[in-house]
Amino acid sequence: GIIFGNGATGQIGNIDTSGNLYMSGNVTAGGDVITNSDIRLKSDIRSIDDSLGLINRLNGKLYTKDGKKDQLGFIAQEVEQVLPQLVHTANDEMGTKSVNYQGIIALLVETVKELSNKIKELESKLNGV
């Protein structure tokens, strides 16, 4: 477990030997949640091909989880079939799967751009250009 400062102490989760924090419950941040994205930390950078095709293979779901009805999200096993790099399998008895939802944002941005280009092409054809 981990102890946090400023006069408040308690166990908030478990940290494995790689420095990953595992916890259950909600996480609320009073500020922004920020992820390193510096180009100097990355290699083999390339464009996302067929973002629309990938998005069309994902299925958003409504479900009940932890007694909360009508939650929105994905089923990790389904995402894993399309984008395995966005699914993490925990080293627990169940092999619990989690989705990197933040990774889907880049895919959505590229899909919007792809759809925008298709709309422009169709508008040009419609206007006889």
PyRosetta script that sets phi, psi and omega in degrees:
from pyrosetta import init, pose_from_sequence

init()
pose = pose_from_sequence("GIIFGNGATGQIGNIDTSGNLYMSGNVTAGGDVITNSDIRLKSDIRSIDDSLGLINRLNGKLYTKDGKKDQLGFIAQEVEQVLPQLVHTANDEMGTKSVNYQGIIALLVETVKELSNKIKELESKLNGV")
pose.set_psi(1, 176.9)
pose.set_omega(1, -178.8)
pose.set_phi(2, -131.5)
pose.set_psi(2, 143.5)
pose.set_omega(2, 176.3)
pose.set_phi(3, -108.7)
pose.set_psi(3, 135.0)
pose.set_omega(3, 177.3)
pose.set_phi(4, -111.1)
pose.set_psi(4, 157.7)
pose.set_omega(4, -168.0)
pose.set_phi(5, -89.8)
pose.set_psi(5, -150.6)
pose.set_omega(5, -178.1)
pose.set_phi(6, 58.0)
pose.set_psi(6, 35.3)
pose.set_omega(6, 176.3)
pose.set_phi(7, 84.9)
pose.set_psi(7, -13.5)
pose.set_omega(7, 179.6)
pose.set_phi(8, -101.9)
pose.set_psi(8, 130.1)
pose.set_omega(8, 178.3)
pose.set_phi(9, -128.5)
pose.set_psi(9, 153.0)
pose.set_omega(9, 177.3)
pose.set_phi(10, 161.8)
pose.set_psi(10, 162.8)
pose.set_omega(10, 178.7)
pose.set_phi(11, -86.0)
pose.set_psi(11, 124.5)
pose.set_omega(11, 179.6)
pose.set_phi(12, -109.5)
pose.set_psi(12, -9.4)
pose.set_omega(12, 179.8)
pose.set_phi(13, 167.0)
pose.set_psi(13, -170.2)
pose.set_omega(13, 179.2)
pose.set_phi(14, -118.5)
pose.set_psi(14, 140.6)
pose.set_omega(14, 177.5)
pose.set_phi(15, -111.8)
pose.set_psi(15, 126.6)
pose.set_omega(15, 178.1)
pose.set_phi(16, -84.9)
pose.set_psi(16, 179.8)
pose.set_omega(16, -175.5)
pose.set_phi(17, -67.9)
pose.set_psi(17, -14.6)
pose.set_omega(17, 177.1)
pose.set_phi(18, -89.4)
pose.set_psi(18, -3.2)
pose.set_omega(18, -179.4)
pose.set_phi(19, 90.2)
pose.set_psi(19, 10.0)
pose.set_omega(19, 177.9)
pose.set_phi(20, -80.8)
pose.set_psi(20, 136.0)
pose.set_omega(20, 177.9)
pose.set_phi(21, -99.2)
pose.set_psi(21, 127.3)
pose.set_omega(21, 176.5)
pose.set_phi(22, -117.7)
pose.set_psi(22, 130.8)
pose.set_omega(22, 178.3)
pose.set_phi(23, -153.8)
pose.set_psi(23, 163.3)
pose.set_omega(23, 173.4)
pose.set_phi(24, -117.6)
pose.set_psi(24, 160.2)
pose.set_omega(24, -176.5)
pose.set_phi(25, 104.8)
pose.set_psi(25, -176.9)
pose.set_omega(25, -177.7)
pose.set_phi(26, -86.3)
pose.set_psi(26, 151.2)
pose.set_omega(26, 173.5)
pose.set_phi(27, -118.0)
pose.set_psi(27, 123.5)
pose.set_omega(27, 178.3)
pose.set_phi(28, -121.2)
pose.set_psi(28, 129.1)
pose.set_omega(28, 178.6)
pose.set_phi(29, -111.9)
pose.set_psi(29, 134.0)
pose.set_omega(29, 177.5)
pose.set_phi(30, -76.8)
pose.set_psi(30, -11.9)
pose.set_omega(30, 179.2)
pose.set_phi(31, -131.1)
pose.set_psi(31, -160.5)
pose.set_omega(31, -179.6)
pose.set_phi(32, -75.0)
pose.set_psi(32, 149.2)
pose.set_omega(32, 170.3)
pose.set_phi(33, -98.3)
pose.set_psi(33, 119.1)
pose.set_omega(33, -169.8)
pose.set_phi(34, -119.6)
pose.set_psi(34, 135.5)
pose.set_omega(34, 178.4)
pose.set_phi(35, -117.6)
pose.set_psi(35, 135.8)
pose.set_omega(35, 175.4)
pose.set_phi(36, -56.5)
pose.set_psi(36, 133.9)
pose.set_omega(36, 179.8)
pose.set_phi(37, -144.3)
pose.set_psi(37, 18.5)
pose.set_omega(37, -177.5)
pose.set_phi(38, -63.1)
pose.set_psi(38, 133.4)
pose.set_omega(38, -179.7)
pose.set_phi(39, -58.0)
pose.set_psi(39, -29.0)
pose.set_omega(39, -179.4)
pose.set_phi(40, -68.8)
pose.set_psi(40, -13.2)
pose.set_omega(40, 179.1)
pose.set_phi(41, -95.7)
pose.set_psi(41, -1.9)
pose.set_omega(41, -171.9)
pose.set_phi(42, -119.8)
pose.set_psi(42, 156.8)
pose.set_omega(42, 174.7)
pose.set_phi(43, -142.4)
pose.set_psi(43, 169.1)
pose.set_omega(43, 178.1)
pose.set_phi(44, 52.9)
pose.set_psi(44, 44.0)
pose.set_omega(44, -177.7)
pose.set_phi(45, -76.4)
pose.set_psi(45, 130.8)
pose.set_omega(45, 179.1)
pose.set_phi(46, -150.3)
pose.set_psi(46, 167.2)
pose.set_omega(46, -179.6)
pose.set_phi(47, -74.1)
pose.set_psi(47, 157.0)
pose.set_omega(47, 174.7)
pose.set_phi(48, -86.2)
pose.set_psi(48, 119.4)
pose.set_omega(48, 178.4)
pose.set_phi(49, -90.5)
pose.set_psi(49, 142.4)
pose.set_omega(49, 175.0)
pose.set_phi(50, 53.1)
pose.set_psi(50, 50.4)
pose.set_omega(50, 179.8)
pose.set_phi(51, -60.2)
pose.set_psi(51, -38.6)
pose.set_omega(51, 179.6)
pose.set_phi(52, -63.5)
pose.set_psi(52, -41.3)
pose.set_omega(52, 177.5)
pose.set_phi(53, -61.6)
pose.set_psi(53, -40.4)
pose.set_omega(53, 178.6)
pose.set_phi(54, -66.7)
pose.set_psi(54, -45.8)
pose.set_omega(54, 179.5)
pose.set_phi(55, -60.2)
pose.set_psi(55, -40.2)
pose.set_omega(55, -179.8)
pose.set_phi(56, -65.1)
pose.set_psi(56, -19.1)
pose.set_omega(56, 178.8)
pose.set_phi(57, -90.0)
pose.set_psi(57, -9.9)
pose.set_omega(57, 176.8)
pose.set_phi(58, -90.3)
pose.set_psi(58, 148.2)
pose.set_omega(58, -179.9)
pose.set_phi(59, -128.7)
pose.set_psi(59, 110.1)
pose.set_omega(59, 174.0)
pose.set_phi(60, -68.7)
pose.set_psi(60, 146.9)
pose.set_omega(60, -176.7)
pose.set_phi(61, -132.1)
pose.set_psi(61, 153.2)
pose.set_omega(61, 165.3)
pose.set_phi(62, -102.4)
pose.set_psi(62, 138.6)
pose.set_omega(62, -177.9)
pose.set_phi(63, -158.4)
pose.set_psi(63, 169.5)
pose.set_omega(63, 173.1)
pose.set_phi(64, -107.9)
pose.set_psi(64, 132.3)
pose.set_omega(64, 178.1)
pose.set_phi(65, -143.3)
pose.set_psi(65, 133.0)
pose.set_omega(65, -179.8)
pose.set_phi(66, 53.1)
pose.set_psi(66, 38.1)
pose.set_omega(66, 178.3)
pose.set_phi(67, 78.1)
pose.set_psi(67, -2.1)
pose.set_omega(67, 179.6)
pose.set_phi(68, -95.3)
pose.set_psi(68, 116.9)
pose.set_omega(68, -178.4)
pose.set_phi(69, -83.2)
pose.set_psi(69, 160.3)
pose.set_omega(69, 174.1)
pose.set_phi(70, 55.5)
pose.set_psi(70, 40.4)
pose.set_omega(70, 172.6)
pose.set_phi(71, -76.0)
pose.set_psi(71, 151.9)
pose.set_omega(71, -179.3)
pose.set_phi(72, -114.6)
pose.set_psi(72, 137.4)
pose.set_omega(72, 177.6)
pose.set_phi(73, 170.0)
pose.set_psi(73, -155.9)
pose.set_omega(73, -178.6)
pose.set_phi(74, -121.5)
pose.set_psi(74, 164.7)
pose.set_omega(74, 170.5)
pose.set_phi(75, -98.1)
pose.set_psi(75, 120.2)
pose.set_omega(75, -173.3)
pose.set_phi(76, -55.0)
pose.set_psi(76, -41.4)
pose.set_omega(76, -179.1)
pose.set_phi(77, -62.7)
pose.set_psi(77, -33.5)
pose.set_omega(77, 177.5)
pose.set_phi(78, -72.6)
pose.set_psi(78, -42.9)
pose.set_omega(78, 177.6)
pose.set_phi(79, -61.1)
pose.set_psi(79, -39.5)
pose.set_omega(79, -178.3)
pose.set_phi(80, -59.3)
pose.set_psi(80, -31.1)
pose.set_omega(80, 178.8)
pose.set_phi(81, -68.9)
pose.set_psi(81, -27.9)
pose.set_omega(81, -177.4)
pose.set_phi(82, -101.1)
pose.set_psi(82, -46.6)
pose.set_omega(82, -174.8)
pose.set_phi(83, -132.9)
pose.set_psi(83, 73.1)
pose.set_omega(83, -176.0)
pose.set_phi(84, -60.0)
pose.set_psi(84, -24.9)
pose.set_omega(84, -179.6)
pose.set_phi(85, -68.8)
pose.set_psi(85, -12.5)
pose.set_omega(85, 179.4)
pose.set_phi(86, -98.7)
pose.set_psi(86, 5.0)
pose.set_omega(86, -178.1)
pose.set_phi(87, -117.1)
pose.set_psi(87, 132.1)
pose.set_omega(87, 177.7)
pose.set_phi(88, -112.0)
pose.set_psi(88, 134.4)
pose.set_omega(88, 175.7)
pose.set_phi(89, -107.4)
pose.set_psi(89, 120.7)
pose.set_omega(89, -177.6)
pose.set_phi(90, -71.5)
pose.set_psi(90, 155.7)
pose.set_omega(90, 177.2)
pose.set_phi(91, -92.4)
pose.set_psi(91, 58.3)
pose.set_omega(91, 177.5)
pose.set_phi(92, -119.6)
pose.set_psi(92, -179.7)
pose.set_omega(92, -176.6)
pose.set_phi(93, -58.3)
pose.set_psi(93, -37.9)
pose.set_omega(93, -177.1)
pose.set_phi(94, -86.3)
pose.set_psi(94, -17.4)
pose.set_omega(94, -171.1)
pose.set_phi(95, 65.6)
pose.set_psi(95, 45.0)
pose.set_omega(95, -176.2)
pose.set_phi(96, -55.7)
pose.set_psi(96, 132.5)
pose.set_omega(96, -177.9)
pose.set_phi(97, -101.8)
pose.set_psi(97, 142.5)
pose.set_omega(97, 178.7)
pose.set_phi(98, -130.2)
pose.set_psi(98, 153.1)
pose.set_omega(98, -178.9)
pose.set_phi(99, -110.7)
pose.set_psi(99, 135.5)
pose.set_omega(99, 172.2)
pose.set_phi(100, -84.2)
pose.set_psi(100, 86.4)
pose.set_omega(100, -177.8)
pose.set_phi(101, -62.2)
pose.set_psi(101, -32.5)
pose.set_omega(101, -179.4)
pose.set_phi(102, -61.0)
pose.set_psi(102, -33.5)
pose.set_omega(102, 179.1)
pose.set_phi(103, -65.9)
pose.set_psi(103, -22.6)
pose.set_omega(103, -179.7)
pose.set_phi(104, -74.0)
pose.set_psi(104, -21.0)
pose.set_omega(104, -178.4)
pose.set_phi(105, -60.2)
pose.set_psi(105, -46.5)
pose.set_omega(105, -179.8)
pose.set_phi(106, -60.8)
pose.set_psi(106, -38.3)
pose.set_omega(106, 178.1)
pose.set_phi(107, -64.1)
pose.set_psi(107, -42.0)
pose.set_omega(107, 178.5)
pose.set_phi(108, -64.9)
pose.set_psi(108, -41.4)
pose.set_omega(108, 178.4)
pose.set_phi(109, -60.1)
pose.set_psi(109, -47.1)
pose.set_omega(109, -179.0)
pose.set_phi(110, -66.9)
pose.set_psi(110, -32.5)
pose.set_omega(110, 177.2)
pose.set_phi(111, -68.0)
pose.set_psi(111, -41.6)
pose.set_omega(111, 177.1)
pose.set_phi(112, -60.1)
pose.set_psi(112, -43.2)
pose.set_omega(112, 178.8)
pose.set_phi(113, -64.3)
pose.set_psi(113, -40.9)
pose.set_omega(113, 178.8)
pose.set_phi(114, -63.7)
pose.set_psi(114, -44.0)
pose.set_omega(114, 178.2)
pose.set_phi(115, -65.8)
pose.set_psi(115, -38.3)
pose.set_omega(115, 178.1)
pose.set_phi(116, -61.1)
pose.set_psi(116, -43.1)
pose.set_omega(116, 177.6)
pose.set_phi(117, -64.2)
pose.set_psi(117, -38.7)
pose.set_omega(117, 178.2)
pose.set_phi(118, -64.9)
pose.set_psi(118, -40.2)
pose.set_omega(118, 178.3)
pose.set_phi(119, -63.0)
pose.set_psi(119, -44.5)
pose.set_omega(119, 178.9)
pose.set_phi(120, -60.3)
pose.set_psi(120, -42.6)
pose.set_omega(120, 178.4)
pose.set_phi(121, -61.5)
pose.set_psi(121, -45.8)
pose.set_omega(121, -179.3)
pose.set_phi(122, -66.3)
pose.set_psi(122, -38.2)
pose.set_omega(122, 177.4)
pose.set_phi(123, -64.2)
pose.set_psi(123, -40.1)
pose.set_omega(123, 178.1)
pose.set_phi(124, -63.2)
pose.set_psi(124, -44.2)
pose.set_omega(124, 178.1)
pose.set_phi(125, -64.1)
pose.set_psi(125, -40.2)
pose.set_omega(125, -179.4)
pose.set_phi(126, -65.9)
pose.set_psi(126, -36.1)
pose.set_omega(126, -179.6)
pose.set_phi(127, -89.0)
pose.set_psi(127, 4.7)
pose.set_omega(127, 176.4)
pose.set_phi(128, 70.0)
pose.set_psi(128, 27.0)
pose.set_omega(128, -178.5)
pose.set_phi(129, -90.5)
pose.dump_pdb("model.pdb")
